[in-house]
Amino acid sequence: MKISIKQVIVSFVLVLTGFIIALFYISQKQSNIREEVIQLDELAFKLTQETNRLNVFVADYNFRHSPDTLEKWVTTLNAVEQQYEHLLHSTHLGNHSISKRIDSDLSRIRRQFTLLQGATTDEDTHWITINLNTYNQNLITHLNNLSKEVRRLATNDLTQLAKDQKVIFFVITFLALFLLFIIHSALIAPLRIVKYLLERIGKGDEVIDFSKSNIKEWSQLISNIESMYQELNSTTVSKVALENEVEMRKRAEYNANLLARTDFLTGLPNRRQMNEILNNIIKGNNKFFLIFLDIDNFKSINDNLGHSKGDKLLQCVGSLIVEHLSTKDKVARIGGDEFAIIYFSDKKNNAVTFSQVLKHALSQPIKIGNSNIRISCSLGIATYPCDSQNGIELLARADTAMYYAKKNQVETSGIAIYTPQIGRSSKSKFEIYQDIKYAIENNQFDVWFQPQINMKTGEIDGFEALLRWRKEDGCFIRPDIFVPLLEESIDIIVVGDLVIDKAIAFHQQLLENGFNISVSINISAVQLESTDFVDSLYEKVILKGLSPENFPLELTETAIFKNKEDTLKSMQTLNKLGFSLQLDDFGTGNASLDLLLSQQFDTVKIDKSFTLNAPNQKETDTVIRAISYLSEKLNFNIVLEGIEKPIHHKLAIKYGIELGQGYYYSKPMPRDVAIKWVLDRQKQHEETSFDVSA
């Protein structure tokens, strides 16, 4: 149980006050006893004097036998008795033996005085007076003894009071010392403890033991200090800990800086350190070549073998590059599957030769676990100081050259040297990319429709939905410029959804006008790779009660071969849902006959380049005839694109091609114009039949 300082002080003051009052009481009582003793001495002295007078009166009576003497004697004896009674009352000795003897003496004196009054003879008087003197003398003796007893008792009382006074004085002294101890324990010692704790906390020393006091206030104060210490520990550190923390932070900063400048996977410098290296080398004015290397189709390796093997492959590639470098050359991994190499040489041919050697080395099988992986890579070369005197810009130009090499493998064999023409082409593509994003945000894309005509009947067999881009100034951008760029980015998904929605709306409008005409839709590889593409198409067509057969899907060979396995799976799913598939621009891509043998395509569209060249090139004519022959044997339809002149129309008739598409019949038209064109053609067809042999 803890007590407060107030309780300690109040308790001590009360006890001390009680003892002081007792000491004062004893002192006062001592004074009273002394005064009483003096008074009793005076009373006893007077009593003794009165008693001695009795003897005088007895002697006088023996001499004169005067009655006055007897009266005085009686008066004196009465005074003696009164004074004696007063003395007994003051001393409380009424039951003492001396008091009894005095009472006996007084009784005898009274009896002898009575006998003296009745004495008739001198002899009787003589003996009676002798007895009175004897008894008076006894009374005096006993009164003296009584006085002595009173003094003795008073002395005993004073002695006991003196002892009590000493005890009280001792207790007061003890209490005073105890008070000093309490003050020391309750105030000074806890104050020192608090001072000690605060000094240790101020120095930042670790404090484990917070000794609690039995005094409530100090205990609470120490508890508060302990809580403050715990809070300080959670928010502040000691000087030593701070120094350790600063040192640790310096090491951590150094390590972080090192890590920030090092690729965690390969241990090579990263892009940040490569920029620093480039800046330092540029200051030296040494000619060098910056080679940008990118692994082809690395995503496919990660997707099929897993990221773990992909990471190990990158480590192996980094090691192989380092093996082919001189001590002066540098290499860095600047991201993903991209590496930048600083190659020192005065001749461009040396940089090209080095790139060829490196490309050949990386094309050899690389063993990763149980797998032997073959890769190819594309390299771009930028020259310092010819191409740029800025490190970041030089790296960007090497990247541009690499991208050009990757896109033009036949021309470059995977290695390209940066030229201003490549730079302008890249810049133009970049600007178009930015314009495409702006066009999407501002609804500049629209869908037009071009009819497909049945060669035998002249009727409209279907429409193809074609994307058009008209800028704010009213100028149209050619599809062959922006469509390939769209297909390389994720933006094709947004624009592709626009084409699908517009095609569906056009078909529904045709239905409202009484024409059940199909509308084919071009699909890109990016759309097919999208996980929700098939589900989205299912919701937009089938769930809305439309027939999927009315929406043939056109795919190019290039789109299919970008990710052939996954694309074929998506195509099978679409076939099962009832969508017909058309192989678009056949002959311009990989021209793989196994696509025709897969029997997944209902229709093959011969690219317009064959149609336009057929009248002048016998070989092209032969190709069209061969495809027509295959269509009969493999049971697929043909659409001949690019029919712009009567000779092209006759070419289709010549080889029995059923469907044709081109400017000869109609250019692509906006939706409302296309609807009017259908209505007008239907009206014209009703009036005059279409001459298929024209």
C-alpha positions as CSV (number, residue, x, y, z in Angstrom):
1,M,0.0,0.0,0.0
2,K,1.4,3.4,-1.0
3,I,0.9,6.5,1.1
4,S,1.2,10.1,0.0
5,I,3.6,12.8,1.3
6,K,0.6,14.7,2.7
7,Q,-0.5,11.6,4.7
8,V,3.0,11.2,6.1
9,I,3.4,14.8,7.2
10,V,-0.2,15.0,8.6
11,S,0.3,11.8,10.6
12,F,3.7,13.0,11.9
13,V,2.4,16.4,12.9
14,L,-0.6,14.9,14.7
15,V,1.6,12.5,16.7
16,L,4.2,15.2,17.5
17,T,1.5,17.6,18.5
18,G,0.1,15.0,20.9
19,F,3.4,14.4,22.5
20,I,4.1,18.1,22.8
21,I,0.7,18.6,24.5
22,A,1.6,15.7,26.9
23,L,4.9,17.3,27.7
24,F,3.3,20.6,28.4
25,Y,0.7,18.8,30.6
26,I,3.4,17.1,32.6
27,S,5.3,20.3,33.1
28,Q,2.2,22.1,34.2
29,K,1.4,19.2,36.6
30,Q,4.9,19.4,38.0
31,S,4.4,23.1,38.7
32,N,1.0,22.4,40.3
33,I,2.5,19.7,42.5
34,R,5.2,22.0,43.6
35,E,2.7,24.7,44.5
36,E,0.6,22.2,46.3
37,V,3.6,21.0,48.3
38,I,4.4,24.5,49.3
39,Q,0.8,25.1,50.3
40,L,0.7,21.9,52.2
41,D,3.9,22.7,54.0
42,E,2.4,26.0,55.0
43,L,-0.7,24.3,56.1
44,A,1.2,21.6,58.1
45,F,3.4,24.4,59.6
46,K,0.3,26.2,60.8
47,L,-1.3,23.0,62.0
48,T,1.9,22.3,64.0
49,Q,1.8,25.8,65.5
50,E,-1.8,25.4,66.5
51,T,-1.0,22.0,68.0
52,N,1.9,23.5,70.0
53,R,-0.5,26.2,71.3
54,L,-2.6,23.4,72.8
55,N,0.3,22.5,75.1
56,V,0.6,26.1,76.1
57,F,-3.1,26.3,76.9
58,V,-2.8,23.0,79.0
59,A,0.1,24.4,80.9
60,D,-1.7,27.7,81.5
61,Y,-4.7,25.9,82.8
62,N,-2.6,23.9,85.2
63,F,-1.2,27.2,86.5
64,R,-4.3,29.3,86.7
65,H,-7.2,27.0,86.2
66,S,-8.9,29.8,84.2
67,P,-12.0,28.9,82.2
68,D,-10.9,31.3,79.5
69,T,-7.9,29.1,78.9
70,L,-10.2,26.2,78.3
71,E,-12.3,28.1,75.8
72,K,-9.1,29.2,73.9
73,W,-8.0,25.6,74.0
74,V,-11.3,24.4,72.6
75,T,-11.2,27.1,69.9
76,T,-7.6,26.1,69.0
77,L,-8.5,22.4,68.9
78,N,-11.4,23.1,66.6
79,A,-9.0,25.1,64.3
80,V,-6.5,22.2,64.4
81,E,-9.2,19.8,63.3
82,Q,-10.4,22.1,60.5
83,Q,-6.9,22.6,59.2
84,Y,-6.3,18.8,59.5
85,E,-9.4,18.1,57.5
86,H,-8.3,20.5,54.9
87,L,-4.9,18.9,54.8
88,L,-6.4,15.5,54.4
89,H,-8.7,16.7,51.6
90,S,-5.7,18.2,49.8
91,T,-3.5,15.1,50.1
92,H,-6.1,12.4,49.6
93,L,-4.5,10.5,52.6
94,G,-7.7,9.9,54.5
95,N,-7.2,6.1,54.5
96,H,-3.5,6.3,55.4
97,S,-2.3,4.8,58.7
98,I,-0.9,8.2,59.8
99,S,-4.3,9.8,59.2
100,K,-5.9,7.1,61.4
101,R,-3.4,7.8,64.1
102,I,-4.1,11.5,63.9
103,D,-7.8,10.8,64.1
104,S,-7.1,8.6,67.2
105,D,-5.0,11.4,68.7
106,L,-7.7,13.9,68.2
107,S,-10.3,11.6,69.7
108,R,-8.2,11.0,72.8
109,I,-7.5,14.7,73.2
110,R,-11.3,15.4,73.0
111,R,-12.0,12.7,75.6
112,Q,-9.2,13.9,78.0
113,F,-10.5,17.5,77.6
114,T,-14.0,16.3,78.6
115,L,-12.4,14.6,81.6
116,L,-10.5,17.8,82.4
117,Q,-13.7,19.7,82.5
118,G,-15.2,17.3,84.9
119,A,-12.1,16.9,87.2
120,T,-12.7,17.7,90.9
121,T,-9.4,17.1,92.3
122,D,-6.0,18.5,91.6
123,E,-4.6,15.0,91.2
124,D,-7.1,14.2,88.5
125,T,-6.4,17.4,86.8
126,H,-2.7,16.8,87.0
127,W,-3.0,13.3,85.4
128,I,-5.4,14.5,82.8
129,T,-3.1,17.4,81.7
130,I,-0.2,15.0,81.6
131,N,-2.2,12.8,79.2
132,L,-3.2,15.8,77.2
133,N,0.4,16.9,76.8
134,T,1.3,13.3,75.8
135,Y,-1.5,13.2,73.2
136,N,-0.7,16.6,72.0
137,Q,2.9,15.6,71.5
138,N,1.8,12.5,69.6
139,L,-0.5,14.6,67.4
140,I,2.4,16.9,66.6
141,T,4.6,13.9,65.8
142,H,1.9,12.3,63.6
143,L,1.2,15.6,61.9
144,N,5.0,15.9,61.1
145,N,4.9,12.4,59.8
146,L,1.9,13.3,57.7
147,S,3.8,16.3,56.3
148,K,6.7,14.0,55.5
149,E,4.4,11.5,53.8
150,V,2.9,14.3,51.7
151,R,6.3,15.5,50.7
152,R,7.3,11.9,49.9
153,L,4.2,11.3,47.7
154,A,4.8,14.7,46.0
155,T,8.4,13.7,45.5
156,N,7.4,10.4,44.0
157,D,4.9,12.2,41.7
158,L,7.5,14.6,40.6
159,T,10.0,11.8,40.0
160,Q,7.5,9.9,37.9
161,L,6.6,13.0,36.0
162,A,10.3,13.7,35.4
163,K,10.6,10.1,34.0
164,D,7.5,10.6,31.8
165,Q,9.0,13.9,30.7
166,K,12.2,12.2,29.8
167,V,10.3,9.5,27.9
168,I,8.3,12.1,26.1
169,F,11.4,14.1,25.3
170,F,13.1,11.0,24.0
171,V,10.0,10.2,21.9
172,I,9.9,13.7,20.5
173,T,13.6,13.5,19.7
174,F,13.0,10.1,18.0
175,L,10.1,11.5,16.1
176,A,12.2,14.5,15.0
177,L,14.9,12.1,13.8
178,F,12.3,9.9,12.2
179,L,10.8,13.0,10.5
180,L,14.3,13.8,9.1
181,F,14.5,10.2,7.8
182,I,11.0,10.4,6.3
183,I,11.8,13.8,4.7
184,H,15.0,12.2,3.3
185,S,13.2,9.1,2.1
186,A,10.1,10.9,0.9
187,L,11.8,13.9,-0.7
188,I,15.5,13.9,-0.9
189,A,16.2,10.2,-1.9
190,P,13.4,10.1,-4.6
191,L,14.6,13.5,-5.9
192,R,18.1,12.0,-6.3
193,I,16.7,9.0,-8.0
194,V,14.7,11.2,-10.4
195,K,17.8,13.4,-11.0
196,Y,19.8,10.2,-11.7
197,L,17.2,8.8,-14.1
198,L,16.9,12.1,-15.9
199,E,20.7,12.4,-16.3
200,R,20.9,8.8,-17.7
201,I,18.0,9.5,-20.1
202,G,19.6,12.8,-21.1
203,K,22.9,11.0,-21.8
204,G,21.0,8.4,-23.8
205,D,22.0,5.5,-21.5
206,E,19.8,2.5,-21.4
207,V,17.6,2.4,-18.3
208,I,16.2,-0.9,-17.2
209,D,15.3,-0.6,-13.5
210,F,12.8,2.1,-12.6
211,S,12.8,1.6,-8.7
212,K,9.4,2.4,-7.4
213,S,8.9,4.5,-4.2
214,N,6.3,3.8,-1.5
215,I,5.4,7.4,-1.6
216,K,2.5,7.8,-4.0
217,E,3.6,11.1,-5.6
218,W,7.1,9.9,-6.3
219,S,5.9,6.5,-7.5
220,Q,3.6,8.3,-9.9
221,L,6.4,10.6,-11.0
222,I,8.8,7.7,-11.6
223,S,6.0,5.9,-13.5
224,N,5.5,9.0,-15.7
225,I,9.3,9.2,-16.3
226,E,9.3,5.6,-17.3
227,S,6.4,6.1,-19.7
228,M,8.2,9.2,-21.1
229,Y,11.4,7.1,-21.5
230,Q,9.5,4.4,-23.4
231,E,7.9,7.1,-25.6
232,L,11.3,8.7,-26.1
233,N,12.8,5.3,-27.0
234,S,10.1,4.9,-29.6
235,T,10.7,8.3,-31.2
236,T,14.3,9.2,-30.3
237,V,17.6,7.6,-30.0
238,S,20.6,8.1,-27.7
239,K,23.8,9.8,-28.8
240,V,25.6,6.4,-29.2
241,A,22.6,4.9,-30.9
242,L,22.3,8.0,-33.1
243,E,26.0,7.7,-34.0
244,N,25.4,4.0,-34.8
245,E,22.3,4.9,-36.7
246,V,24.2,7.5,-38.7
247,E,26.9,5.1,-39.5
248,M,24.4,2.4,-40.4
249,R,22.6,4.9,-42.6
250,K,25.8,5.8,-44.3
251,R,26.5,2.2,-45.0
252,A,22.9,1.6,-46.1
253,E,23.1,4.7,-48.3
254,Y,26.3,3.4,-49.9
255,N,24.8,0.0,-50.4
256,A,21.6,1.5,-51.7
257,N,23.5,3.7,-54.0
258,L,25.5,0.7,-55.2
259,L,22.3,-1.3,-55.6
260,A,20.7,1.6,-57.4
261,R,23.5,1.6,-59.9
262,T,23.7,-2.2,-60.3
263,D,21.4,-4.6,-61.9
264,F,20.2,-7.0,-59.2
265,L,19.9,-10.0,-61.6
266,T,23.1,-10.0,-63.6
267,G,25.3,-7.9,-61.3
268,L,26.1,-5.7,-64.3
269,P,25.7,-1.9,-64.2
270,N,22.2,-0.7,-64.8
271,R,20.8,2.2,-66.9
272,R,21.7,4.8,-64.2
273,Q,25.3,3.7,-64.0
274,M,25.5,3.3,-67.8
275,N,24.5,7.0,-68.1
276,E,27.2,8.0,-65.6
277,I,29.8,5.9,-67.5
278,L,28.7,7.5,-70.8
279,N,29.0,11.0,-69.3
280,N,32.5,10.2,-68.0
281,I,33.7,8.7,-71.3
282,I,32.2,11.6,-73.3
283,K,34.3,14.0,-71.3
284,G,37.4,12.2,-72.5
285,N,36.5,12.8,-76.2
286,N,37.3,9.2,-77.1
287,K,35.5,7.8,-80.2
288,F,33.4,4.8,-79.4
289,F,30.3,2.9,-80.5
290,L,27.2,2.3,-78.3
291,I,25.6,-1.0,-79.2
292,F,22.0,-1.6,-78.1
293,L,21.1,-5.4,-77.8
294,D,17.7,-6.8,-77.4
295,I,16.7,-10.5,-77.2
296,D,14.0,-11.4,-79.8
297,N,10.7,-12.9,-78.5
298,F,11.9,-13.0,-74.9
299,K,8.4,-12.8,-73.7
300,S,7.7,-16.2,-75.3
301,I,10.6,-17.7,-73.3
302,N,9.1,-16.4,-70.0
303,D,5.6,-17.5,-71.0
304,N,6.6,-21.1,-72.0
305,L,9.6,-21.9,-69.7
306,G,8.8,-19.6,-66.7
307,H,10.4,-16.5,-65.4
308,S,12.9,-18.4,-63.3
309,K,14.6,-19.9,-66.5
310,G,14.1,-16.5,-68.2
311,D,16.1,-14.9,-65.4
312,K,18.9,-17.5,-65.7
313,L,18.9,-17.0,-69.4
314,L,19.5,-13.2,-68.9
315,Q,22.4,-14.0,-66.5
316,C,23.9,-16.3,-69.1
317,V,23.5,-13.7,-71.8
318,G,25.2,-11.1,-69.6
319,S,28.1,-13.4,-68.9
320,L,28.5,-14.2,-72.7
321,I,28.6,-10.5,-73.5
322,V,31.3,-9.9,-70.9
323,E,33.4,-12.8,-72.3
324,H,33.5,-11.0,-75.6
325,L,34.5,-7.6,-74.3
326,S,38.0,-6.2,-73.8
327,T,39.0,-4.8,-70.5
328,K,38.2,-1.3,-71.7
329,D,34.7,-2.0,-73.0
330,K,31.6,-1.8,-70.8
331,V,28.3,-3.5,-70.7
332,A,25.1,-2.8,-68.8
333,R,21.7,-4.3,-68.5
334,I,19.3,-1.3,-68.9
335,G,16.0,-3.1,-68.6
336,G,14.1,-6.3,-69.3
337,D,16.0,-8.2,-72.0
338,E,18.0,-5.1,-73.2
339,F,21.7,-4.6,-72.9
340,A,23.9,-1.6,-73.8
341,I,27.6,-2.1,-74.8
342,I,30.3,0.5,-75.0
343,Y,32.7,-0.7,-77.7
344,F,35.9,1.3,-78.2
345,S,37.2,1.3,-81.8
346,D,38.1,3.9,-84.5
347,K,36.4,2.0,-87.3
348,K,32.7,1.3,-87.9
349,N,33.5,-2.0,-89.6
350,N,35.0,-3.3,-86.3
351,A,31.8,-2.4,-84.4
352,V,29.7,-4.3,-87.0
353,T,32.1,-7.3,-87.0
354,F,32.0,-7.4,-83.1
355,S,28.1,-7.2,-83.3
356,Q,28.1,-10.1,-85.8
357,V,30.4,-12.2,-83.6
358,L,28.3,-11.5,-80.5
359,K,25.0,-12.3,-82.3
360,H,26.5,-15.6,-83.5
361,A,27.7,-16.5,-80.0
362,L,24.3,-15.8,-78.5
363,S,22.6,-17.9,-81.2
364,Q,24.3,-21.0,-79.9
365,P,22.3,-23.3,-77.6
366,I,22.3,-22.1,-74.0
367,K,21.8,-24.8,-71.4
368,I,19.3,-23.8,-68.7
369,G,18.6,-26.7,-66.4
370,N,17.4,-29.5,-68.6
371,S,16.6,-27.2,-71.5
372,N,18.8,-26.1,-74.4
373,I,17.5,-22.7,-75.4
374,R,18.3,-21.0,-78.7
375,I,17.8,-17.3,-79.0
376,S,18.3,-14.6,-81.5
377,C,18.9,-11.0,-80.9
378,S,18.7,-7.6,-82.6
379,L,21.5,-5.0,-82.3
380,G,21.6,-1.3,-83.1
381,I,24.8,0.7,-83.3
382,A,25.2,4.5,-82.6
383,T,28.5,6.3,-83.1
384,Y,30.1,8.9,-80.8
385,P,30.5,11.8,-81.6
386,C,28.9,11.6,-85.0
387,D,25.4,10.6,-84.0
388,S,25.3,12.5,-80.7
389,Q,27.5,14.0,-78.0
390,N,24.9,13.4,-75.3
391,G,24.9,10.1,-73.5
392,I,21.1,9.7,-73.1
393,E,20.5,10.8,-76.7
394,L,23.2,8.4,-78.0
395,L,21.5,5.5,-76.1
396,A,18.1,6.5,-77.6
397,R,19.6,6.4,-81.1
398,A,21.2,3.1,-80.6
399,D,17.8,1.9,-79.4
400,T,16.2,3.3,-82.5
401,A,18.7,1.5,-84.7
402,M,18.0,-1.8,-82.8
403,Y,14.3,-1.4,-83.3
404,Y,14.8,-0.8,-87.0
405,A,16.9,-4.0,-87.2
406,K,14.3,-6.0,-85.4
407,K,11.5,-4.8,-87.7
408,N,13.6,-5.4,-90.9
409,Q,15.3,-8.7,-90.3
410,V,15.6,-9.5,-94.0
411,E,17.2,-6.2,-94.8
412,T,19.5,-5.9,-91.8
413,S,20.1,-9.5,-90.6
414,G,19.3,-8.2,-87.2
415,I,22.1,-5.5,-87.1
416,A,21.6,-1.9,-88.0
417,I,23.7,1.2,-87.8
418,Y,21.9,4.4,-86.9
419,T,21.3,6.9,-89.8
420,P,19.4,10.1,-89.9
421,Q,16.9,8.4,-92.2
422,I,16.2,5.7,-89.5
423,G,16.0,8.5,-86.9
424,R,13.4,10.5,-89.0
425,S,11.4,7.3,-89.5
426,S,11.4,6.6,-85.8
427,K,10.5,10.1,-85.0
428,S,7.6,10.0,-87.5
429,K,6.3,6.8,-85.9
430,F,6.6,8.4,-82.5
431,E,4.6,11.4,-83.6
432,I,2.0,9.1,-85.1
433,Y,1.8,7.2,-81.9
434,Q,1.1,10.4,-80.0
435,D,-1.5,11.5,-82.6
436,I,-3.2,8.1,-82.3
437,K,-3.7,8.5,-78.6
438,Y,-5.0,12.0,-79.2
439,A,-7.3,10.7,-81.9
440,I,-8.7,8.1,-79.5
441,E,-9.4,10.7,-76.8
442,N,-11.1,13.0,-79.2
443,N,-13.1,10.4,-81.2
444,Q,-11.4,11.0,-84.5
445,F,-11.7,7.3,-85.5
446,D,-14.7,6.2,-87.5
447,V,-15.7,3.0,-89.3
448,W,-16.6,2.9,-93.0
449,F,-17.9,0.0,-95.0
450,Q,-16.9,-1.5,-98.4
451,P,-19.2,-4.0,-100.1
452,Q,-18.3,-7.5,-101.3
453,I,-20.1,-8.4,-104.5
454,N,-21.1,-11.9,-105.7
455,M,-19.6,-12.2,-109.2
456,K,-22.3,-14.5,-110.5
457,T,-25.4,-12.7,-109.3
458,G,-24.1,-9.2,-108.8
459,E,-25.8,-9.0,-105.4
460,I,-24.2,-7.7,-102.3
461,D,-22.8,-10.6,-100.4
462,G,-21.4,-8.7,-97.4
463,F,-19.5,-5.7,-96.2
464,E,-16.1,-5.2,-94.7
465,A,-15.8,-2.8,-91.7
466,L,-12.8,-0.6,-92.4
467,L,-11.2,1.8,-89.9
468,R,-10.8,5.4,-90.9
469,W,-9.0,8.3,-89.2
470,R,-9.8,11.9,-90.0
471,K,-7.9,14.6,-88.1
472,E,-9.3,17.8,-86.9
473,D,-8.2,19.6,-90.0
474,G,-10.2,17.2,-92.1
475,C,-7.3,15.3,-93.6
476,F,-7.4,11.5,-93.7
477,I,-4.5,9.4,-92.6
478,R,-3.9,6.3,-94.7
479,P,-4.7,3.0,-93.0
480,D,-1.4,1.5,-94.1
481,I,0.3,4.2,-92.0
482,F,-1.5,4.0,-88.7
483,V,-3.0,0.5,-88.6
484,P,0.4,-1.3,-88.3
485,L,1.3,1.1,-85.5
486,L,-2.1,0.5,-83.8
487,E,-1.6,-3.3,-84.0
488,E,1.8,-2.9,-82.2
489,S,0.2,-1.2,-79.2
490,I,-2.5,-1.9,-76.6
491,D,-4.6,0.9,-78.2
492,I,-5.8,-1.6,-80.8
493,I,-8.1,-3.1,-78.2
494,V,-9.9,0.2,-77.6
495,V,-10.1,0.9,-81.3
496,G,-11.0,-2.7,-82.1
497,D,-14.0,-2.5,-79.8
498,L,-15.1,0.6,-81.6
499,V,-14.9,-1.3,-85.0
500,I,-17.0,-4.2,-83.5
501,D,-19.6,-1.9,-82.0
502,K,-19.9,0.1,-85.3
503,A,-20.1,-3.1,-87.4
504,I,-22.9,-4.5,-85.2
505,A,-24.8,-1.2,-85.3
506,F,-24.4,-1.1,-89.1
507,H,-25.7,-4.7,-89.4
508,Q,-28.7,-3.9,-87.2
509,Q,-29.5,-0.9,-89.4
510,L,-29.4,-3.1,-92.5
511,L,-31.8,-5.6,-90.8
512,E,-34.1,-2.7,-90.0
513,N,-34.2,-1.9,-93.8
514,G,-34.8,-5.5,-94.7
515,F,-31.3,-6.6,-95.6
516,N,-29.7,-9.6,-93.8
517,I,-26.1,-8.8,-95.0
518,S,-23.0,-9.9,-93.1
519,V,-20.3,-7.4,-91.9
520,S,-16.8,-8.8,-91.6
521,I,-14.5,-7.4,-88.9
522,N,-10.7,-7.3,-88.9
523,I,-9.1,-8.7,-85.8
524,S,-5.5,-8.1,-84.7
525,A,-3.1,-10.4,-82.8
526,V,-3.3,-8.2,-79.7
527,Q,-7.1,-8.6,-79.6
528,L,-6.8,-12.4,-79.8
529,E,-4.2,-12.4,-77.0
530,S,-6.6,-10.4,-74.8
531,T,-8.1,-12.8,-72.2
532,D,-11.6,-11.3,-72.4
533,F,-11.9,-10.8,-76.2
534,V,-13.9,-13.9,-76.9
535,D,-16.2,-13.3,-73.9
536,S,-16.7,-9.7,-75.0
537,L,-17.6,-10.8,-78.5
538,Y,-20.0,-13.4,-77.2
539,E,-21.8,-10.8,-75.1
540,K,-22.0,-8.2,-77.9
541,V,-23.3,-10.7,-80.6
542,I,-24.8,-13.9,-79.3
543,L,-26.3,-12.7,-76.0
544,K,-28.0,-9.9,-77.9
545,G,-29.7,-12.4,-80.2
546,L,-27.5,-11.8,-83.3
547,S,-26.2,-14.5,-85.5
548,P,-22.4,-14.9,-85.3
549,E,-22.4,-16.1,-88.9
550,N,-23.2,-12.5,-89.9
551,F,-19.9,-11.3,-88.4
552,P,-17.0,-13.0,-90.2
553,L,-13.7,-12.3,-88.5
554,E,-10.7,-11.4,-90.7
555,L,-7.2,-12.3,-89.6
556,T,-3.9,-11.7,-91.3
557,E,-1.2,-14.3,-91.6
558,T,1.2,-12.0,-89.7
559,A,-1.3,-11.7,-86.8
560,I,-1.6,-15.5,-86.6
561,F,2.1,-16.2,-86.6
562,K,2.9,-13.7,-83.9
563,N,1.6,-16.2,-81.4
564,K,0.4,-19.1,-83.5
565,E,-0.4,-21.6,-80.8
566,D,-2.5,-19.3,-78.7
567,T,-4.1,-17.7,-81.7
568,L,-5.2,-21.1,-83.2
569,K,-6.8,-22.0,-79.8
570,S,-8.8,-18.7,-79.8
571,M,-9.8,-19.4,-83.5
572,Q,-11.1,-22.8,-82.5
573,T,-13.2,-21.3,-79.7
574,L,-14.6,-18.7,-82.1
575,N,-15.4,-21.4,-84.6
576,K,-17.3,-23.4,-82.0
577,L,-19.3,-20.2,-81.1
578,G,-20.4,-20.0,-84.8
579,F,-18.1,-17.2,-86.1
580,S,-16.7,-17.8,-89.5
581,L,-13.0,-17.0,-90.1
582,Q,-11.4,-15.3,-93.1
583,L,-7.7,-15.3,-93.9
584,D,-7.0,-11.7,-95.0
585,D,-4.2,-10.5,-97.2
586,F,-3.2,-14.0,-98.1
587,G,0.2,-14.2,-99.8
588,T,1.7,-11.1,-98.3
589,G,2.8,-12.7,-95.0
590,N,4.2,-16.1,-94.3
591,A,2.0,-17.7,-97.0
592,S,1.8,-20.8,-94.9
593,L,-0.2,-23.6,-96.6
594,D,-0.8,-25.4,-93.3
595,L,-3.3,-22.6,-92.5
596,L,-5.3,-23.6,-95.5
597,L,-5.1,-27.3,-94.5
598,S,-6.2,-26.5,-90.9
599,Q,-9.7,-26.0,-92.4
600,Q,-10.5,-23.3,-89.9
601,F,-10.9,-20.6,-92.6
602,D,-14.1,-20.4,-94.5
603,T,-12.8,-17.7,-96.8
604,V,-9.4,-16.6,-98.1
605,K,-9.0,-13.0,-99.3
606,I,-6.3,-12.6,-102.0
607,D,-4.4,-9.4,-101.4
608,K,-5.0,-6.6,-103.8
609,S,-1.3,-6.5,-104.7
610,F,-1.8,-9.7,-106.7
611,T,-4.9,-8.3,-108.4
612,L,-3.3,-5.1,-109.4
613,N,-0.2,-6.9,-110.8
614,A,-1.9,-9.8,-112.5
615,P,-2.7,-8.1,-115.8
616,N,1.0,-7.3,-116.3
617,Q,2.7,-10.2,-114.5
618,K,2.1,-13.7,-115.8
619,E,3.5,-15.2,-112.6
620,T,1.0,-13.3,-110.4
621,D,-1.8,-14.5,-112.7
622,T,-0.6,-18.0,-112.2
623,V,-0.7,-17.6,-108.4
624,I,-4.3,-16.4,-108.4
625,R,-5.2,-19.4,-110.7
626,A,-3.4,-21.8,-108.2
627,I,-5.2,-20.4,-105.2
628,S,-8.5,-20.6,-107.1
629,Y,-7.8,-24.3,-107.8
630,L,-6.9,-24.9,-104.1
631,S,-10.2,-23.4,-103.1
632,E,-12.1,-25.9,-105.1
633,K,-10.2,-28.8,-103.7
634,L,-10.0,-27.6,-100.1
635,N,-13.5,-26.2,-100.1
636,F,-13.0,-22.6,-99.1
637,N,-14.3,-19.4,-100.6
638,I,-12.2,-16.7,-102.2
639,V,-12.6,-12.9,-102.1
640,L,-10.5,-11.1,-104.6
641,E,-9.5,-7.7,-103.3
642,G,-8.3,-4.7,-105.2
643,I,-10.8,-4.9,-108.1
644,E,-10.6,-1.4,-109.4
645,K,-11.0,-1.8,-113.2
646,P,-13.1,-3.9,-115.5
647,I,-10.0,-6.1,-116.3
648,H,-9.8,-7.0,-112.7
649,H,-13.4,-7.9,-112.6
650,K,-12.9,-10.1,-115.7
651,L,-10.0,-11.8,-113.9
652,A,-12.3,-12.9,-111.2
653,I,-14.8,-14.2,-113.6
654,K,-12.1,-16.0,-115.5
655,Y,-11.0,-18.1,-112.6
656,G,-14.4,-18.6,-111.2
657,I,-13.8,-16.5,-108.1
658,E,-17.2,-16.0,-106.4
659,L,-16.6,-12.8,-104.5
660,G,-14.9,-9.5,-105.3
661,Q,-14.2,-6.3,-103.5
662,G,-12.7,-3.0,-104.7
663,Y,-13.3,0.5,-106.1
664,Y,-14.8,-1.0,-109.2
665,Y,-17.9,-1.7,-107.2
666,S,-17.7,0.9,-104.5
667,K,-15.2,2.8,-102.3
668,P,-15.5,2.4,-98.5
669,M,-18.4,4.6,-97.3
670,P,-19.6,6.0,-94.0
671,R,-22.5,4.1,-92.5
672,D,-25.4,6.4,-93.6
673,V,-24.0,6.6,-97.1
674,A,-23.5,2.8,-97.2
675,I,-27.2,2.3,-96.2
676,K,-28.3,4.7,-98.9
677,W,-26.0,2.9,-101.4
678,V,-27.6,-0.4,-100.6
679,L,-31.1,1.0,-101.0
680,D,-30.3,2.7,-104.3
681,R,-28.6,-0.5,-105.6
682,Q,-31.5,-2.6,-104.6
683,K,-33.9,-0.2,-106.4
684,Q,-31.6,-0.2,-109.5
685,H,-31.3,-4.0,-109.4
686,E,-35.1,-4.3,-109.4
687,E,-35.3,-2.0,-112.5
688,T,-32.4,-3.6,-114.5
689,S,-30.5,-6.8,-113.9
690,F,-26.7,-6.6,-113.3
691,D,-24.6,-7.7,-116.3
692,V,-22.0,-10.1,-114.8
693,S,-20.2,-10.5,-118.1
694,A,-19.6,-6.8,-118.6
